[in-house]
Amino acid sequence: MEREDDFDIEEWSRQTRCVKCGNQLFPHNPKRAYVWAEHAYLKWNQTGLSPEHQRDTRSPNLMETLRNKNHPVVLYY
């Protein structure tokens, strides 16, 4: 069992950001999203590139697509 004083909120926050970006890239494949998140986390620690930057480099229009997906287009006839 993990002790409470071993819990690092900054590390947890970083991991959460990586998992969020992985799920945005691979919404239908959680295994692939998790593998990407692990690699993004390691790269972030080694190079300083944030997971959001890595996500945007891999898929430049993803955030625009996700934003447009949430706004339905209303057609009047």
C-alpha positions, 0 to 999 in steps of 0.5 A: 500500500502506498503511503500518503507522503509518497503522493506527488500532486505535480507528477499526478497532474503531469500524468493526467495531462498525458492521459487526457491527450492520449484519449483525445488522439485515440478515443476508440483505442484505450490501450493505444492511448495509454501507450502514447501517454506513457511515451509522452510522459517520458518525452516530457521529462526528457525534453520538456515538450508538453503532451499538448505540444506533442499531440498538436505536432502529431495531429495539427487539426485535432483540437479544431475538429473536437471544438467543431464536433461539440457545436452542432450545425442547425439547419433551417428548412 
